[in-house]
Amino acid sequence: MNLTLSAKSNLIKDKAYELGFDLCGIAKADFLADEKEHFLSWLGKEYHGEMGYMANNIEKRLDPRLLVENTKSIVVVGLNYYPDKVQTDPEAPVIAKYAYGKDYHFVMKDRLNQLLDFINTDIGEIQGCAFVDSAPVLEHAWAKRAGLGWIGKNSLLLNRKIGSFLFLGELLIDMELEYENPVDADFCGGCNRCVRACPTGAITEPYVVNGSKCISYFTIELKGDIPSEMKGKFQNRVFGCDICQDVCPWNRMAKPHNIDEFTPNPNLLALSKSNWYQLDAHQFGEIFKKSAVKRTKFNGIQRNLDFLSSEE
């Protein structure tokens, strides 16, 4: 079957939508020259904190052809995870919406591998690999290059129709395809709501986030004690943080997802404030057995709860 680049690309995108992805775009694999200075500056300021892995494989982060040999195209997909229900007790410790359902790494990877199989069987034999936040891939930069949206002042990808409650994933493949035009416009305009709303001052300036001051960093990535100077600034967040997304006007466009795996455990949403503080290891394992919350383990959640209780 001798397909044009355009036909191949359209088949891939059609299949991506059939698999449930909300966005799909394709970028030419190349060196990220425009992102190099910004990324090296971010590392130089030690904004990655204890996330030492961010300083590893810098060359591969900036050039995916060094990560997967012979990569020619990057297929980038986006999956909406905005929920139709939230936690019921307004005084309960809050977890980020992305952790309501099954761990997104598994959900995204499974669909991406199905897309990879489709390309191999229906379009042409290829070599490639699927990535979901699991390798040195600058996913927001590639999503922008693939036309999925622009980078907001909170450093997240924003899409005009969906907003920012999106999981991103990539296929790095050795097939030439038709490429999208990057979204070069900045639709944030003069809005600075995310900058003003960040309670820890992690958004040091528009488009620059000090990851080591983010609530998500403190509640997930940090292994030691949470600094005492952060007391009173977490706004009851116990795992992750959605504050900069919740205030973003573009997320007024957000519509509930239709992914069964992201349907939250009703026992999770029903946890009251007192339930949270009485949580034991067995209950934690039952409620969060398929959730990304397990990443921080029961001891991590206990530490975060102790920190929140010390604020009161």
N, C-alpha and C positions, 0 to 999 in steps of 0.2 A: 504494500500500500504506500504510494508515493504522495504524502500529504505536504501541503505548504506549511511554512512556519506558523502562519496565521491559523490554519485549520488545526494544527497540533495544539496550539495554545488555547484555542477555543474549546477543544475537547477536554483539555485538562481542567479548565475553569468550570465547564459544565459539570464534570464529574465531581469537582470539589464542592459545588453547590448541592449536588445530589447527595453527597456524603454528610451534608448538614452544615458545612462551613458557611459563614455569612459573607466573608470577603475572600477574594483570591486575586493575586496579581503576580506578575513575573518580572524579575529584574535580571539584567546581564551581570554575571559574576565578574567583579572587578575590584581593584584596590579602592578602599574608602578614603580617598585623599582628603575630602572635605571634612571628614569626621576625625582625622588623625590628631590634629592640634587640640581639639576640644577634649578628646578622650585622654590624651597624654597629660593635659593640664589638670583634668579631673583626678587622675591618678597621682600627679605630683602634689596636689593639695591633700592627699590621703583621704579623699572623700569616700573611699571604699571601706574604710575602717578595718575591721577584722576579716573582711571578705578578701583574703589574700589571693584567691583564685582569679580575681579580676585583673591582677597584675601579671598573670601567667599567660603565655601564648599570645602576646600582643600582636605579633606579626600575623597569626592566624585570624585573630579578631578583625584585623583590618583588611585581610585578603583571604576570602573563603577558599580560593583555589589552593591555598597551602593547607587547609583543613581537610578537604576531600579532593584528592588528585583528579585532575581533568574536569573539574566543575566548570560548566559553561553558563548555566542558568540557575537562578534561585526562585523557586515557586514559594510564595509567601501566602499563608492563609490566616484568617482571623475568625474567631469563634466567640460570639456574644455569650456572656455569662450573667447578665443582669437578671436578678431573681424577681419573681412576682410576689414573694412573701419575704418578710424580714423577721428578726427576732421579736418576740411578742412583749417581753418585759422591757420597758424603756430604761429601767435602772440596771439591767443585767450587763455584765461585761460584754463588750462588742467584739465580734470577729469579722474580718474582712469578707465581703460577699463572695470573693473568688473561692473561699474555703467552705462554702455551704454544702456543696455536693461532693461527688467522687473526685479524687485528685486529678486535676486537669492534665498532668503529664501523661497519664495512662489513656485518658479519653482522646486527647489530641494525637498522641503517637499512634494509636490504633487506626484512626482515620487517615493519618498521613501515610501510614504503611499500605493501607488499602489504595490510596491514590497512587503510590509508587508502583504497586502491583498492576494497577490499571494501565499506567503508562507503558510498562513493560509488555503487557499482553495485547493491548489494543492500539498502541501508537508506534512503538519501536523499542527494541532492546536497549536498555540503558544501565549505567552504573550510577548509584546515588545513595543518599542517606537522609533519613528524617531526623530533625532536631526540634525539641520542645524545651527551651530554657535549660538545656543539658550539655551545652558545649560552648566554646568561645565564639559565639555568633552575636553580633550586634543587631539584635532582632528589630529594634525600632528603626534603625537606619535603613535596613533592608525593606521593612514594611513601607517606609516613605518612598524609597526608590521604586518599589513595585506599585506605587500609586494608591496604596490603601488609605493614606491620610497624611497628616502633618504632625510634627512634634510640638506638643503644647508646652506651656511655660512650667508645667510640673514634670517635664521630660517624658511624658507618656504619649503614645500615639493617639491621635484624635481623628475620628471619621465623622463627616458632616451628617450622615444619616443614622449612625449608631451611637456615636459618642466614644467613650474610652474604656468601657467595661468589656475588654476584649482579651482573649488569650491569643497569642501569636505562635505560629509554628512554621518551619521551613523544610523544603526539600532541596537539597543540593544535588543537581544531576548533570550528567555530561552530554546533554542534548541542547542544541541551539533552538531557540524559540523566538517568538515575537515579544518585544519588551514594552512595558508601559512607560509613560512619561511620569517622572516623580511629581509629587504635589509640592510645588515650590511656593505657593501662596501660604501666608500665615493668617489663619482665620481666627486667631485669638485677639487680634487687634489690640486695643488699649485695655482689655480686661486683665486684671491682676487678682481675681478672687482667690485663686489657688495659693498665690504667694502670701496674701494677707491671712488666709485661713489656717495655714500650717502652724500648729501650736508650738512646735519645737524649732521653728525657723530653719527647717531643713532646705527649703527652697531659698538659697542664699541670694539669688537674683533670678530674673526670668530665664528659663531654660537650663538652669544649673541647680542640681540637687545634691546637697551634701548627704550622701547615703548613710553616713555614720551618725547623722542626727535624726534620721527618719524613724518614726514609731515602728514601722515594719522591721527595720533593722534591729531595734532594741528588743522587740518581742519575738523575733524569729532567728535572726543571724547571730546576735551577740550571745556568747556562751557564759560570760561571767555575770557579775552583778550589774543591774541597771544604774547608771550614775544618779546620785541623789539630787543633782540639780535639775533632773527631769521631772521631779515630783510635781504633781498638779498640772502637767501638760499633756497627759495622755488621753484626756476626754473619754476615759473608761474603756480604752482599747486594750484587749487582752491578746489578740493575735492579728497582726497586720493593721492596715489603716486605709480607709477610703475617703478621708476628709477632703483631700484636694480634688477627688473625683466627684464627691457629693455636691460640692459647691459650683462645679463647672457648668456654665449655661448650656454647653453642648450636650450634656447628659440629660437634659430635658427631653432629648430625642430618644433616650434609651427605652427600649421595649423589652419585656420579659423574654428570655431564651425559650427554646422548645427542645432542649436536650435532656432526655430522660435521666442521664447519668448525673446531671447537675441539680436534680430535684433534691432539696435539702431533707435531711433526716428530721421528721417532725419533732422528735425528742430534743434535737439541737435547738430548734427555734423556740421550743417551749421552756427551755431552761430559764428559771427565774434567777434573780440575783443570789438568793440564798442557796439555790441548787448549785450554782457555780462554785460557791465557797465551801460546799459540802461534797464536792465531786471527789470520788476516789479513783484509784488506778483502774479498777475493773469497769466502772461506768465510763471513764474516759476512753478506754479501749473499745467499748461497745458503741458509743455515740460517734466516735471519730475514726472508726476502723478503716474507712475508705477515704478519709478526708486528708487534705494537705496539712491539717492541724497536727497530725501525727509527727510531722517533721520536727516540731519543737519538743516532742515527747511530754509525758505527764509531768516530769520534773520542771520542764520549761514553763508549762502552763501554771504550775504551782508558784514558781518564781514570779511570773507576771501578775498572778492574782495577789500575791503577797505585796507586790509593789503598788498595785491599785489600792489595796486596803490601807496601805500606809499613807496614802494621799488624803484619806478621809479624816 
